[in-house]
Every structure is written in structure tokens, then in C-alpha cells.
Amino acid sequence: MLSRNLTTLFYLKKRSGYVKGPLPIYLRITTNGERFEISTKRECEPEKWNSVTGRKNGTREDARVLNSYLDSMQLKVYDIQKQMLESNVELSAEKLRNRINGVSDKSKDILEVFRDHNEKLARMVGSDYALGTLGRYKTSFDHTKAFIEWKYKATEFDITKLDYDFISEYAFWLKAEKQLGHNTAMKYLTNFKKIVIICVKKGWLVRDPFANYQITLKEVNREALTPAELQTISNRDFDNQRLEHVRDIFIFCCYTGLAYADVYKLKRSEIVDGVDGEKWLSIKRQKTDTPSRIPILPMAQIVLDKYAGFAECIAKDRLLPVLSNQKMNSYLKEIGDVCRIKKVITFHLARHTFATTVTLTNGVPIESVSKMLGHRNIKTTQQYAKVVDKKIADDMAKLKGILVKQCQPS
């Protein structure tokens, strides 16, 4: 009866680059469709091994001693299985392996593992990780905790119970209950996957529950201001001083590609002399902690000059009077309405505008744009190149229409 739930197999495990000599003997254990293997800490020459019986051939003393050891090891496995069944303990490969190795099978809580990961990450902020990375993992932890409370009415969750259903339900919850966009939900799921992989690598999970779950990202249409729209905002006179400040900072970002977090903490010391003798910005991006060096274009310099003697900036050792992200985006929406621009104007639109309208469209190589944006992977920058290609295609389609009309007989 027990053997139908559990099977064992002793086999020789070949090493990489093996030529000849004895090989290590491993015990493969399969229970309820889950499989794992453990070392017997014994060896045998391949020519003396019987792969059918899983034992060493012969009746000599060394063969009898080895086979007796393997018999006792196999018996131990079945004894442990029997104890678990009699104690009404859920039989899983994970718990069985723990008992064989003498490890307590006290279940581990996924939130405990997640919390430990975040605490270690926090101690490495500034050296190996950016503060923004820690923030994203903290938010991901909060989402995971809230999902477990919502779905399972619990404050902890046994990692051995993680499966495909848990992940698919979690993804659904992020989208339906938290009303997150697909890509945002997938990014939080990617953070959670890292915690799951830690569990797999440490041997707390036999199988990766993400094995059959595909994390996909939808292609996003990254809008940018056209040259005409950029000019409209630049030339607009505002009666409201706050709107004028926000407009100036937005224009500065359109010509530097800085994200909100980076322009907010921008200091005078981050203006340096570049290789060309001109003024450059030299920063570390808060989101990725990657260096970014950007030549200061004339339009950006005009903004810097305007606020060079600004008392608020001098007092805080900041280059520009940047408000909170929420207030900045609120004022930008108002600026968009005043300028009659239909696009939703946010701080990130300025970064997109720098990447497409200001640089790529004007022939700046994508490698240079990637460096200035502080991207760690050029694939991220290539998303902006697609926008430029689409613009070219649209423009050429219009041109074709004009040429066709011109070629038609009158």
C-alpha cells in the first residue's frame, strides 16, 4: 500500500566531464508526483553496478556492506513515511526530505521569508541597491500580505502550499481588487517570484510554482510631446507663479530626460565639466542606482539660470523649486488644459519627450540616449525608438497620399 504512494531508486550520478572511475550513488524518491534526490555519500564503479536492482553486483564483503547500507537507507525512508501517515501529517516531498535529513518540518511562512528579504535588502541600499528598489519590494510585500488576508483569511501562508492557483489568483486580485494595470500587476508578481525562487534555492520548495505561469508585459504606447506642443508650453505666459515654476521644471526635464525623483534631489554639485568643456549633469538615478551623465542643452540652461538665485533653492541646496509629485502632476494637468493640449501631461511625459522628440528624432544614436536616460538595458530605450519609427511610418503614409494625388491626371 505504501509503495503506491512512494517509490525509491538508487542510481549512479555522472559528473560533468566524467571519464572513468567510481561514481556517487544517489537515492531518488518520488511521492505523490513530486520527486527529489539525496546523496548516499557512497560510490560505486559503473561496471560493478546493477541499474535494475539499484545495488552493487557480487557477493564480496565490500558489495555486501554497501548493499546493506543502501537497504537500511531505503528502509529508513519507508519508516519515516509510515510515521507521517500514522501521525496524519500531510505527505509531501518537502516534508519527507526534511525528516530524512533530520530537519524540523515546521512550515515556513512566505511572508516571513519576504520580510527577511526586505530587511536584508534595506541594509544594502546605497551600495548594491537603490532606495526605489526597496520601496517597490515593500509595496509588493504589502500587496502579498493583503492578498493572503483577503483570499485565505490568514496572516501567514505555508510556502509548501504555494501553487499555480495561488499565483493566478494573486494576479487576478492585483488587477480586479487593487485595480492595477496589467504591466504594474506583472511587475509586483515578478518581485514575488524572486521570493519564491529563494525558497526553491534553499530547498524549502521542491517545485517552482511559477514553472507553468508566464509573466507577460503588454506593449505600452509611450506618448511624447510633438515639437509644436513643446514650443506651445515653452512660450506660454502664466499669471500664476506656481504654474510658471512647474512649467519651467517640466521643460527642464524635457531637455534633460530626468525623472521626477532625480530632478527633485538635483544639487549644484551635480553640475560638472564634461569632456567637451561644456556643463553636464552627473547623477545616479534613484530608481536604478545607475550613473547618468547628460550634456546641458541651451533650453535646460535657461531654466537653471532663471532659478540660480532663488532663495528656496539656495536654502535647500537644490537646483530647482520642485514640489511634491502629486502637486506637480496636478499643476501639469492644469497647464495642459490652458495650452489646449489633449495629451495627459505628467512628469514622465517629459522623459518620453526627451527620448523621442528631443533626441532620437533629431538623430542622436540610441546608445547615447540610453546612457543619458540611465537605462541598464538598451532594450528599455528601444521602446522609444518604436515610437519614432511609427511617427516616420505615419508621416510617410501622409506623403504617399499627397504624391498619389499629385500624380493623378487632372
Backbone torsions as a table, in degrees:
resi	resn	phi	psi	omega
1	MET	NA	-44.3	-178.7
2	LEU	-65.8	-36.9	-175.4
3	SER	-64.9	-20.4	179.4
4	ARG	-74.1	-22.9	178.8
5	ASN	-95.1	-17.3	-175.0
6	LEU	-144.6	133.5	175.7
7	THR	-128.2	148.2	178.7
8	THR	-126.5	150.0	179.2
9	LEU	-150.2	122.2	172.9
10	PHE	-90.4	136.2	-179.8
11	TYR	-150.9	161.4	177.4
12	LEU	-90.3	133.3	-177.6
13	LYS	-106.6	115.4	-179.7
14	LYS	-76.6	136.2	176.1
15	ARG	-84.8	161.2	175.6
16	SER	-66.1	130.9	179.0
17	GLY	79.4	14.5	-178.7
18	TYR	-63.3	137.1	177.3
19	VAL	-116.8	-59.8	177.4
20	LYS	-156.7	172.7	-179.3
21	GLY	107.7	174.9	-178.7
22	PRO	-66.4	149.3	179.2
23	LEU	-117.1	150.5	178.5
24	PRO	-68.4	142.7	178.2
25	ILE	-95.6	128.3	178.6
26	TYR	-117.5	152.1	175.4
27	LEU	-109.7	118.9	176.8
28	ARG	-97.5	127.2	-178.3
29	ILE	-118.9	129.8	178.7
30	THR	-123.2	126.6	177.3
31	THR	-141.2	128.4	-179.9
32	ASN	51.5	39.3	177.4
33	GLY	82.8	-6.5	178.5
34	GLU	-98.8	141.8	-175.0
35	ARG	-130.2	141.2	171.8
36	PHE	-149.6	168.0	-178.7
37	GLU	-136.0	150.5	177.8
38	ILE	-134.1	152.5	179.7
39	SER	-80.6	139.8	175.5
40	THR	-87.6	-10.8	-176.4
41	LYS	63.4	30.0	175.9
42	ARG	-130.5	161.7	-179.3
43	GLU	-132.3	162.7	176.5
44	CYS	-156.1	145.8	176.3
45	GLU	-73.0	135.7	-177.6
46	PRO	-54.4	-37.5	-177.0
47	GLU	-71.1	-15.4	179.9
48	LYS	-103.4	3.7	-175.1
49	TRP	-99.7	135.9	176.8
50	ASN	-102.5	106.1	-175.6
51	SER	-71.0	-18.8	179.3
52	VAL	-76.4	-48.8	-178.8
53	THR	-85.4	-18.5	-176.9
54	GLY	69.6	35.0	-179.2
55	ARG	-140.8	167.9	178.1
56	LYS	-83.0	136.6	179.2
57	ASN	-71.7	154.7	173.1
58	GLY	104.9	168.5	-178.9
59	THR	-119.3	7.8	179.1
60	ARG	-67.2	163.3	-175.9
61	GLU	-55.8	-43.8	-177.4
62	ASP	-63.8	-35.9	178.8
63	ALA	-69.6	-42.5	-179.6
64	ARG	-64.2	-40.1	-179.5
65	VAL	-65.3	-45.7	-179.5
66	LEU	-64.2	-47.7	-177.7
67	ASN	-64.8	-34.8	177.3
68	SER	-65.3	-39.6	178.2
69	TYR	-63.4	-43.0	179.4
70	LEU	-65.9	-37.6	177.6
71	ASP	-61.3	-44.6	-178.2
72	SER	-67.5	-34.2	178.6
73	MET	-67.4	-41.8	178.4
74	GLN	-65.3	-41.1	179.5
75	LEU	-63.2	-38.0	179.0
76	LYS	-60.6	-40.1	179.9
77	VAL	-62.1	-45.4	-178.7
78	TYR	-70.4	-31.5	176.6
79	ASP	-65.5	-42.5	179.2
80	ILE	-64.4	-41.3	178.1
81	GLN	-61.3	-42.2	-179.8
82	LYS	-62.5	-43.8	178.9
83	GLN	-60.4	-41.1	-179.0
84	MET	-65.7	-42.4	-179.9
85	LEU	-67.0	-41.3	179.9
86	GLU	-67.6	-29.2	179.2
87	SER	-88.6	4.5	-179.5
88	ASN	59.1	34.3	177.1
89	VAL	-89.0	132.7	179.5
90	GLU	-56.5	124.3	-177.4
91	LEU	-85.0	112.5	176.6
92	SER	-136.2	156.7	179.3
93	ALA	-59.0	-38.5	-178.2
94	GLU	-61.3	-50.7	-177.4
95	LYS	-70.0	-34.9	178.3
96	LEU	-64.6	-44.8	179.7
97	ARG	-63.2	-41.5	179.2
98	ASN	-58.9	-43.5	-178.3
99	ARG	-69.2	-37.6	177.6
100	ILE	-62.4	-39.3	-178.2
101	ASN	-86.4	1.9	178.8
102	GLY	75.0	20.6	179.8
103	VAL	-96.5	138.7	177.8
104	SER	-59.4	134.3	-179.4
105	ASP	-92.8	24.1	173.6
106	LYS	-59.0	126.5	-174.9
107	SER	-65.0	146.8	176.2
108	LYS	-98.4	141.6	-179.3
109	ASP	-92.6	128.9	-178.5
110	ILE	-61.7	-33.6	179.1
111	LEU	-69.3	-33.0	176.7
112	GLU	-65.3	-43.0	178.2
113	VAL	-64.8	-43.1	179.8
114	PHE	-61.6	-44.9	-178.7
115	ARG	-63.1	-42.5	179.4
116	ASP	-63.3	-41.4	177.9
117	HIS	-59.2	-46.4	-177.6
118	ASN	-66.7	-35.6	178.4
119	GLU	-66.1	-40.2	178.0
120	LYS	-68.6	-40.8	178.9
121	LEU	-61.6	-39.7	-179.0
122	ALA	-60.2	-34.9	-179.3
123	ARG	-74.4	-13.4	-179.7
124	MET	-106.0	5.1	176.8
125	VAL	-65.7	131.3	-178.2
126	GLY	99.9	-21.1	177.3
127	SER	-112.1	-62.1	-178.8
128	ASP	-103.5	-21.6	-175.8
129	TYR	-132.9	153.6	176.4
130	ALA	-88.6	155.9	179.3
131	LEU	-60.0	-35.2	179.1
132	GLY	-62.6	-34.5	178.6
133	THR	-64.6	-44.3	177.6
134	LEU	-60.6	-41.9	179.8
135	GLY	-60.0	-41.0	-179.5
136	ARG	-67.4	-38.4	178.8
137	TYR	-70.8	-33.2	176.1
138	LYS	-65.1	-43.1	178.1
139	THR	-64.7	-40.0	178.7
140	SER	-63.1	-39.8	176.6
141	PHE	-61.9	-45.4	-180.0
142	ASP	-60.0	-41.3	178.3
143	HIS	-64.4	-43.9	-179.0
144	THR	-62.6	-44.4	179.3
145	LYS	-61.6	-45.1	-179.3
146	ALA	-65.1	-37.6	179.4
147	PHE	-64.9	-44.7	-179.6
148	ILE	-62.5	-39.9	177.5
149	GLU	-65.9	-39.3	-178.5
150	TRP	-71.2	-46.4	-173.5
151	LYS	-82.8	-42.4	-171.6
152	TYR	-112.0	0.9	-179.6
153	LYS	51.4	43.5	-177.1
154	ALA	-135.8	160.8	178.7
155	THR	-106.7	0.8	174.8
156	GLU	-149.8	165.4	-177.5
157	PHE	-148.2	124.5	-179.7
158	ASP	-63.2	124.6	-176.7
159	ILE	-63.9	-26.5	-179.4
160	THR	-69.9	-12.5	178.7
161	LYS	-94.4	-0.4	177.2
162	LEU	-67.0	129.2	179.3
163	ASP	-149.4	-175.9	-178.3
164	TYR	-58.4	-40.5	-178.6
165	ASP	-62.5	-40.3	178.7
166	PHE	-59.1	-46.5	-176.5
167	ILE	-66.6	-46.0	-178.7
168	SER	-65.8	-36.0	177.0
169	GLU	-68.8	-37.2	178.5
170	TYR	-64.3	-43.8	178.7
171	ALA	-61.7	-42.7	178.3
172	PHE	-61.4	-44.3	-178.7
173	TRP	-61.9	-42.6	179.5
174	LEU	-59.4	-39.3	-177.9
175	LYS	-81.3	-46.4	-173.2
176	ALA	-81.6	-47.1	-176.3
177	GLU	-83.8	-43.9	-179.5
178	LYS	-87.4	-11.3	178.1
179	GLN	56.2	42.3	176.4
180	LEU	-88.2	149.9	174.9
181	GLY	-65.7	160.7	-176.5
182	HIS	-55.4	-51.1	-176.2
183	ASN	-64.4	-38.7	178.3
184	THR	-64.4	-43.1	178.2
185	ALA	-61.2	-42.1	-179.4
186	MET	-65.7	-33.7	178.7
187	LYS	-67.8	-38.9	176.3
188	TYR	-68.3	-34.9	177.8
189	LEU	-67.1	-35.2	177.1
190	THR	-64.1	-40.6	176.5
191	ASN	-62.2	-43.2	179.3
192	PHE	-64.3	-37.0	179.9
193	LYS	-60.8	-36.5	179.2
194	LYS	-60.4	-38.9	179.3
195	ILE	-66.8	-39.9	178.6
196	VAL	-63.9	-41.7	179.4
197	ILE	-62.6	-36.4	176.0
198	ILE	-58.7	-43.4	179.2
199	CYS	-62.1	-40.0	179.5
200	VAL	-66.3	-46.8	-177.4
201	LYS	-64.7	-32.0	179.8
202	LYS	-83.1	-3.5	177.8
203	GLY	83.8	10.3	179.2
204	TRP	-81.0	-20.9	177.1
205	LEU	-124.3	130.7	180.0
206	VAL	-75.9	-42.1	-177.8
207	ARG	-123.4	147.4	178.1
208	ASP	-79.7	114.5	-179.7
209	PRO	-66.5	-12.8	177.4
210	PHE	-86.5	-2.6	-173.8
211	ALA	-53.0	-39.7	-178.0
212	ASN	-106.5	9.8	179.4
213	TYR	-107.6	123.6	-177.8
214	GLN	-100.2	120.3	175.7
215	ILE	-87.1	116.6	-176.8
216	THR	-119.9	149.6	176.0
217	LEU	-116.9	135.6	177.1
218	LYS	-84.7	143.7	178.6
219	GLU	-68.1	130.2	-176.7
220	VAL	-103.5	135.8	175.5
221	ASN	-81.0	104.2	-177.0
222	ARG	-86.9	97.9	-179.3
223	GLU	-71.0	152.4	175.2
224	ALA	-143.8	157.2	176.2
225	LEU	-70.9	143.2	172.7
226	THR	-76.9	163.5	176.6
227	PRO	-54.8	-38.4	-179.4
228	ALA	-66.9	-42.2	179.3
229	GLU	-65.8	-40.1	178.4
230	LEU	-62.3	-41.4	179.0
231	GLN	-66.4	-39.2	179.6
232	THR	-59.7	-46.9	179.9
233	ILE	-67.2	-40.0	-179.0
234	SER	-62.3	-40.8	-173.8
235	ASN	-87.3	-8.3	-175.5
236	ARG	-69.5	133.4	174.5
237	ASP	-93.2	131.8	-179.2
238	PHE	-116.3	135.7	175.4
239	ASP	-75.9	-30.5	-178.6
240	ASN	-84.6	121.4	-176.9
241	GLN	-65.3	-37.0	178.9
242	ARG	-61.1	-43.8	178.3
243	LEU	-62.1	-38.6	179.9
244	GLU	-64.5	-44.0	178.7
245	HIS	-61.1	-46.6	-178.1
246	VAL	-64.6	-41.5	177.8
247	ARG	-60.2	-44.6	-178.9
248	ASP	-60.9	-43.9	-179.5
249	ILE	-67.2	-38.6	177.0
250	PHE	-61.4	-46.1	178.8
251	ILE	-62.5	-40.2	177.1
252	PHE	-56.7	-43.0	-180.0
253	CYS	-70.6	-30.8	176.4
254	CYS	-64.2	-26.7	-177.6
255	TYR	-106.4	3.5	175.9
256	THR	-126.5	-21.9	-179.4
257	GLY	79.1	10.6	-178.7
258	LEU	-72.9	141.6	173.7
259	ALA	-81.7	166.6	-177.8
260	TYR	-53.9	-49.7	-175.8
261	ALA	-59.2	-32.4	-177.6
262	ASP	-80.0	-39.9	179.8
263	VAL	-73.6	-28.7	179.9
264	TYR	-61.3	-41.4	-175.8
265	LYS	-101.0	12.1	-177.2
266	LEU	-63.3	126.4	-177.5
267	LYS	-112.9	162.9	178.9
268	ARG	-62.0	-34.3	-178.4
269	SER	-66.0	-13.7	-178.8
270	GLU	-90.2	4.6	169.3
271	ILE	-94.1	119.3	-175.7
272	VAL	-128.0	168.2	174.2
273	ASP	-84.2	124.6	-179.8
274	GLY	-82.7	178.9	-179.0
275	VAL	-64.7	-20.5	-179.5
276	ASP	-94.2	4.5	-179.2
277	GLY	83.1	-3.1	179.3
278	GLU	-92.2	169.3	179.7
279	LYS	-80.0	134.0	178.2
280	TRP	-126.6	158.8	168.1
281	LEU	-96.1	134.3	177.9
282	SER	-128.1	105.1	-175.2
283	ILE	-131.5	170.7	167.7
284	LYS	-114.6	122.7	-178.2
285	ARG	-63.2	132.3	-178.0
286	GLN	-66.2	-36.4	-175.6
287	LYS	-67.6	-44.1	-173.0
288	THR	-113.7	-9.4	-177.9
289	ASP	62.6	24.8	178.2
290	THR	-98.8	145.4	180.0
291	PRO	-70.2	147.3	178.7
292	SER	-141.9	124.4	179.4
293	ARG	-120.3	122.6	-171.6
294	ILE	-129.8	119.8	173.4
295	PRO	-61.8	136.6	-178.0
296	ILE	-83.6	112.3	179.2
297	LEU	-74.1	157.3	-177.0
298	PRO	-52.0	-43.2	-178.7
299	MET	-64.0	-34.8	178.0
300	ALA	-72.0	-37.3	180.0
301	GLN	-65.3	-36.0	177.7
302	ILE	-58.3	-42.1	179.5
303	VAL	-66.3	-43.9	179.6
304	LEU	-61.3	-42.7	179.6
305	ASP	-62.5	-37.5	-177.3
306	LYS	-62.5	-34.3	-175.6
307	TYR	-107.5	12.4	-177.4
308	ALA	-59.7	-36.5	-179.1
309	GLY	-104.2	15.4	-177.4
310	PHE	-68.3	120.4	-173.8
311	ALA	-56.7	-42.6	-178.7
312	GLU	-61.0	-39.7	-179.1
313	CYS	-70.0	-42.2	-179.8
314	ILE	-63.1	-42.6	-178.5
315	ALA	-63.2	-36.1	-176.8
316	LYS	-98.1	3.0	-175.2
317	ASP	53.0	49.7	177.6
318	ARG	-123.2	152.7	179.2
319	LEU	-80.7	-31.4	-174.9
320	LEU	-137.3	150.4	-178.2
321	PRO	-82.5	73.2	-175.1
322	VAL	-83.5	130.0	177.7
323	LEU	-86.7	-175.6	176.3
324	SER	-64.0	155.0	-178.2
325	ASN	-58.3	-40.9	-179.3
326	GLN	-62.8	-45.1	-179.8
327	LYS	-67.9	-40.2	-179.7
328	MET	-60.6	-46.9	-178.8
329	ASN	-68.0	-31.5	176.8
330	SER	-65.7	-44.6	178.2
331	TYR	-67.9	-35.1	179.3
332	LEU	-64.6	-37.2	176.8
333	LYS	-61.4	-41.5	178.7
334	GLU	-65.4	-39.5	178.0
335	ILE	-62.5	-41.7	178.1
336	GLY	-61.2	-40.3	178.4
337	ASP	-65.1	-44.9	-179.0
338	VAL	-63.1	-39.1	-178.8
339	CYS	-85.3	-0.9	178.7
340	ARG	57.7	43.5	175.9
341	ILE	-101.6	124.6	-172.8
342	LYS	-76.2	-21.5	-179.9
343	LYS	-68.9	150.2	175.5
344	VAL	-76.9	112.3	-175.8
345	ILE	-90.3	116.5	175.8
346	THR	-129.1	171.1	-179.7
347	PHE	-61.3	-35.7	-177.4
348	HIS	-70.1	-22.5	176.7
349	LEU	-62.4	-32.2	178.6
350	ALA	-63.6	-41.9	178.9
351	ARG	-63.9	-42.1	177.3
352	HIS	-63.7	-39.0	-179.1
353	THR	-64.7	-40.5	176.7
354	PHE	-61.5	-44.5	-176.2
355	ALA	-66.2	-38.3	-174.8
356	THR	-100.5	-69.4	-173.2
357	THR	-62.7	-42.6	-173.9
358	VAL	-83.4	-39.6	-172.7
359	THR	-107.9	-68.5	-173.7
360	LEU	-58.1	-43.6	-179.5
361	THR	-63.1	-27.8	-179.5
362	ASN	-95.7	16.1	170.9
363	GLY	88.8	8.5	176.7
364	VAL	-71.0	126.9	-178.1
365	PRO	-56.8	144.6	-176.4
366	ILE	-61.7	-30.2	178.8
367	GLU	-64.1	-40.0	179.1
368	SER	-68.8	-41.8	178.9
369	VAL	-61.7	-42.4	-179.8
370	SER	-59.7	-43.0	179.0
371	LYS	-64.8	-43.9	-178.6
372	MET	-66.2	-34.7	179.3
373	LEU	-76.9	-12.7	-179.7
374	GLY	76.0	24.5	178.5
375	HIS	-73.7	138.3	176.9
376	ARG	-83.3	-20.6	-177.9
377	ASN	-132.8	128.6	-176.7
378	ILE	-65.7	-18.8	177.6
379	LYS	-60.9	-32.5	177.8
380	THR	-63.4	-41.3	-179.4
381	THR	-70.5	-30.4	-177.9
382	GLN	-63.7	-19.6	175.7
383	GLN	-63.2	-35.1	178.2
384	TYR	-72.3	-34.4	179.0
385	ALA	-62.8	-33.3	177.9
386	LYS	-62.9	-37.7	178.8
387	VAL	-63.5	-42.2	179.0
388	VAL	-64.0	-43.1	178.4
389	ASP	-60.8	-41.0	179.4
390	LYS	-64.1	-39.9	179.1
391	LYS	-63.0	-42.7	178.2
392	ILE	-61.3	-45.0	-179.5
393	ALA	-61.2	-43.3	179.1
394	ASP	-64.0	-43.0	-179.8
395	ASP	-63.8	-41.2	-179.2
396	MET	-70.0	-33.3	177.3
397	ALA	-63.6	-40.6	177.0
398	LYS	-64.3	-41.9	-180.0
399	LEU	-63.0	-41.1	178.8
400	LYS	-59.6	-42.2	179.1
401	GLY	-60.9	-41.8	179.3
402	ILE	-65.4	-44.3	-178.2
403	LEU	-65.3	-38.0	178.8
404	VAL	-62.4	-43.7	179.0
405	LYS	-63.5	-39.7	-179.0
406	GLN	-66.8	-31.1	-177.0
407	CYS	-84.5	-12.1	-179.6
408	GLN	-72.9	138.1	179.3
409	PRO	-64.7	139.3	-179.2
410	SER	-79.9	NA	NA
